[in-house]
Amino acid sequence: MIPLLLAWEAGCWLYEKTERRRLFREARVCCQRSRKPMLVVGEPDGEYPCPPPGGALVDLRPTSVCPNHVRASIEFLPMFRDKQFGAAFVSHVIEHVEHPLRALAELTRVADRVLISYPRPWRLAPYLVPGHPWL
């Protein structure tokens, strides 16, 4: 039974990783078409690149590998104008916020398009890691 669970988790993890890369590419294309910068929400941690110059990375962490890091909650982004970004790429963040509908409203305010990667509820791992109230 354990090998079957491990195989399931590995397959789901690979699917999510592939989807995350696809969504990031899609966000980049949206930004190129609109000629607007990209907003990336969630520290890359080697999964995807930092947003290009003109864009911004939003995360609650006090430091980042990205030079255009803004420490903020996605529930309140007054530092950005309406539709400032061609796309917002949100990676494994929305399930952590206290008010996800407020966060989605704020993201759609600042970006033309919002692409969200999130852990799937049929995986076991997200339930074992604390801080996922919205699975």
HELIX and SHEET records of a PDB file:
HELIX    1   1 ILE A    2  SER A   34  1                                  33    
HELIX    2   2 PRO A  100  VAL A  110  1                                  11    
HELIX    3   3 ALA A  125  LEU A  128  1                                   4    
SHEET    1   A 5 HIS A  69  ARG A  71  0                                        
SHEET    2   A 5 ALA A  56  ASP A  59  1                                        
SHEET    3   A 5 MET A  38  VAL A  41  1                                        
SHEET    4   A 5 ALA A  87  SER A  91  1                                        
SHEET    5   A 5 VAL A 114  SER A 117  1                                        
END                                                                             
